[in-house]
Structures are given as C-alpha cells and as structure tokens.
Amino acid sequence: MKREDDEQLWDLLGRAPETKVSSFFARNILRQVRQEQSTAGRSWFSWRRLVPASAIALAVIGAIVFVYNPSPLPTSSEAQVDPVIAQIDVQDYEVVADLDNLLASDENSPWDDNSSL
C-alpha cells in the first residue's frame, strides 16, 4: 500500500505510539504454549487413565456378578435324581434327632473300652 492511496490512515499510523517487543518475547510465548499442552494432557479421558480405570471397573463388576449370582435352578433331569429327599416326613426328622442324641450319648459312655480314666 502506498502513502498516496490512503493518507489519513498513514497519518493516524504515524501518530500511534511505537510498541517495543521484549527481547524474551519468543521464550515467553513458547513457555505459555508448553503450559497449555501440559494441562491439556491431564484430562480424565487420556488413555493412561482411561484403560486402567475401565479394567478395574470391569473386574469389580465381574466380581459382584460372580458373588451375588444366584445358583441356577435344577433342570427336570436333576430333580429326578434324588426323589427320596422329597418323601421325608416331619416324623422322620424327629427320629433322626433322636438318633443323633443316642449317638452322642453312646460316644460319652463311661463303659466304653476306649475311654481313658
């Protein structure tokens, strides 16, 4: 652009104070750029944090499912394997309890040959 094209602009530019650039201008700009890059790398969505965090979350979910998973219901073939259990009456439980008491008293018998004095 020549001075003759726009004299008012050149007069205005001639009256403006001259700005001086610091001798450390380039160093300061590079420092600011590096700081912005280092803060951008600290986000939670970086691969360094995202991969281990997701692996831990999957392990915890797997452990919870494994521990709190109810046992599977028996199939019809498994239910027919042991039909005797379904035929036990309440009276049978009383007999079993009496047998347990009898065995316990028999083990503590003073007339047993294996008992030590």
N, C-alpha and C positions, 0 to 999 in steps of 0.2 A: 504494500500500500504506500502510495506516495503522499507527501505532505499536501500537495495541491488537491488531492481527492477529498480530504475532509480536514480543513484547517482547524475547526472548532475542537475536534477530537484531539488533535496534536497539541493544541494549546492547553486543553484540560490535562492531558498526559504530562505535559511539561511542568504543570503546577503541582502535580501529585508528588508527595514525598517519596524519595527513593528508599526501597526496602533493602536491607542488607541480610544476606543469608549467613547463618553461623558457620564457622569452619567445621563444626561437628554435626552438620545437618544430615549427611548420609548415614553417619553412625547412629544417630537418634532414630531415624526412620527405620533402619534395619532392626534395631532393638525393639521398637514397637511392633514390627511385623512378626518377629520371633515370639514375643509375648502373646500375641493374638493366636499364633499357631499352637503354642503350648497349652493355652486354655481351651482351645477347640478340641484337642486330643484327650481331654479329661472328661468327656461326656460319658454318661452311663451306657450309651449304645456303642461303645467301642468293642471290638472283637476280644480284646484282652479281658474284659469283664463280662461280656455277654455269654461267651461259651462256658466258662466255669460256673457261672450263676445258673444257667439253664441246665447244666449237667447235675448240679446239686438239687435243683428243683425237681427234676425227673427222678432222681434217686429217692427223694423224700416221698414223692407221690407213689412210687413203686412200693416203698416200704409200708406206707399206710394201706395201700390196696392189699398187699400180701398179709399184713397182720389182721386187718379188720374184715377180710373176705370171709363170708360165712361158708361153712362146709357145704359141698354140693349135696343135693338131695339124692338118696339112693334110687337107682333105677328099679324097674319091676323085677329084673333078674336077681339083683342084690337083695331085695326084700324077701324073696322066696328062699334064700339060702338058709336062714336061721328061723324057721317058723316056731320053734319051741319057746322062744322068748315071749312071743305074743300069747302063749297059752298059760302063762303063770298066773295063778290067782292070788288074792290077798292072804289067804290062809297059808299058802306056800311060803310067803315072806316070814310069817310068824314061826314056821318050822325051821327055816334057815337061821333065824335069830336065835332060836333055842339051841340049835346045833353049834353055833358059834360060842354060846355061853358054855356048853358042855365041853367043847374042845379046850376052851380057856381054863376051865376048872381042872380038866384032866392034865394039862401041862404043869399045873401048880400042885399036883398031888404029892403029899408027903410020903406015900407008899411007893413012889416010883424008884426003881433001882438006880437010875442015872442021877438022881438028885444028890447033891453034896451036903454034908452036915456042917 
